[in-house]
Amino acid sequence: MEYWQRLRDLREDRDFKQEDIAKILEIDTSYYGKYERGLHEMKIWQIIKLCLVYNVCSDYVLGLTNEPKPLFTKEVST
């Protein structure tokens, strides 16, 4: 699975809209949509931020593993 496909799955599983994630990343909603379609590559700080938001390891976000290991055992605010 490509990482951009995983981005959409994570967002939808947590009932976020693209505009919600775009606000978190401080980018335009249409630009975030291009990330989910694989038209633009994300910056590393954006991937890290999404790992924190979704509480999953970067290997999972990047599609290197199918096991969504949590970063934290308790809820963390971003």
C-alpha positions as a LaTeX table, in Angstrom:
\begin{tabular}{lrrr}
\hline
Residue & $x$ (\AA) & $y$ (\AA) & $z$ (\AA) \\
\hline
Met1 & 0.00 & 0.00 & 0.00 \\
Glu2 & 1.30 & 3.45 & $-0.88$ \\
Tyr3 & 1.61 & 5.89 & 2.00 \\
Trp4 & $-0.81$ & 8.33 & 0.41 \\
Gln5 & $-3.50$ & 5.62 & 0.40 \\
Arg6 & $-2.83$ & 5.00 & 4.07 \\
Leu7 & $-3.27$ & 8.74 & 4.77 \\
Arg8 & $-6.83$ & 8.60 & 3.51 \\
Asp9 & $-7.62$ & 5.40 & 5.41 \\
Leu10 & $-6.30$ & 6.85 & 8.67 \\
Arg11 & $-8.24$ & 10.07 & 8.20 \\
Glu12 & $-11.50$ & 8.33 & 7.35 \\
Asp13 & $-11.13$ & 5.77 & 10.17 \\
Arg14 & $-10.99$ & 8.67 & 12.63 \\
Asp15 & $-13.83$ & 10.60 & 11.01 \\
Phe16 & $-11.69$ & 13.58 & 10.02 \\
Lys17 & $-12.37$ & 15.63 & 6.91 \\
Gln18 & $-9.57$ & 16.70 & 4.59 \\
Glu19 & $-10.04$ & 20.25 & 5.78 \\
Asp20 & $-9.49$ & 19.14 & 9.40 \\
Ile21 & $-6.12$ & 17.63 & 8.56 \\
Ala22 & $-5.20$ & 20.57 & 6.33 \\
Lys23 & $-5.79$ & 22.90 & 9.29 \\
Ile24 & $-3.58$ & 20.75 & 11.52 \\
Leu25 & $-0.83$ & 20.87 & 8.89 \\
Glu26 & $-1.49$ & 24.56 & 8.21 \\
Ile27 & $-1.93$ & 24.06 & 4.48 \\
Asp28 & $-4.71$ & 24.52 & 1.94 \\
Thr29 & $-7.34$ & 21.77 & 1.80 \\
Ser30 & $-6.86$ & 21.29 & $-1.94$ \\
Tyr31 & $-3.13$ & 20.82 & $-1.42$ \\
Tyr32 & $-3.76$ & 18.17 & 1.24 \\
Gly33 & $-6.09$ & 16.42 & $-1.20$ \\
Lys34 & $-3.15$ & 16.16 & $-3.59$ \\
Tyr35 & $-1.20$ & 14.34 & $-0.88$ \\
Glu36 & $-3.98$ & 11.76 & $-0.57$ \\
Arg37 & $-4.02$ & 11.27 & $-4.33$ \\
Gly38 & $-0.25$ & 10.84 & $-4.50$ \\
Leu39 & 0.26 & 13.98 & $-6.58$ \\
His40 & 2.59 & 15.67 & $-4.06$ \\
Glu41 & 4.99 & 14.22 & $-1.52$ \\
Met42 & 4.68 & 15.20 & 2.11 \\
Lys43 & 7.46 & 16.81 & 4.08 \\
Ile44 & 8.90 & 14.79 & 6.93 \\
Trp45 & 7.59 & 17.20 & 9.58 \\
Gln46 & 4.07 & 16.71 & 8.19 \\
Ile47 & 4.37 & 12.94 & 8.42 \\
Ile48 & 5.63 & 13.24 & 11.98 \\
Lys49 & 2.74 & 15.52 & 12.88 \\
Leu50 & 0.23 & 13.03 & 11.44 \\
Cys51 & 1.87 & 10.19 & 13.37 \\
Leu52 & 1.24 & 12.21 & 16.51 \\
Val53 & $-2.34$ & 13.05 & 15.52 \\
Tyr54 & $-3.21$ & 9.46 & 14.64 \\
Asn55 & $-0.98$ & 7.94 & 17.35 \\
Val56 & 0.66 & 5.46 & 14.99 \\
Cys57 & 4.28 & 4.76 & 14.13 \\
Ser58 & 5.80 & 6.26 & 11.00 \\
Asp59 & 6.41 & 2.79 & 9.54 \\
Tyr60 & 2.65 & 2.30 & 9.45 \\
Val61 & 1.95 & 5.69 & 7.86 \\
Leu62 & 4.65 & 5.06 & 5.26 \\
Gly63 & 3.27 & 1.63 & 4.40 \\
Leu64 & 6.33 & $-0.27$ & 5.64 \\
Thr65 & 4.22 & $-2.33$ & 8.02 \\
Asn66 & 0.55 & $-3.19$ & 8.32 \\
Glu67 & 0.65 & $-3.13$ & 12.12 \\
Pro68 & $-0.41$ & 0.29 & 13.46 \\
Lys69 & 1.78 & 0.36 & 16.55 \\
Pro70 & 0.81 & 3.27 & 18.79 \\
Leu71 & 3.38 & 5.92 & 19.65 \\
Phe72 & 1.85 & 6.54 & 23.04 \\
Thr73 & $-0.24$ & 4.49 & 25.41 \\
Lys74 & $-2.09$ & 7.60 & 26.62 \\
Glu75 & $-3.85$ & 10.29 & 24.61 \\
Val76 & $-1.59$ & 13.19 & 23.64 \\
Ser77 & $-2.75$ & 16.61 & 22.53 \\
Thr78 & $-1.07$ & 18.15 & 19.46 \\
\hline
\end{tabular}
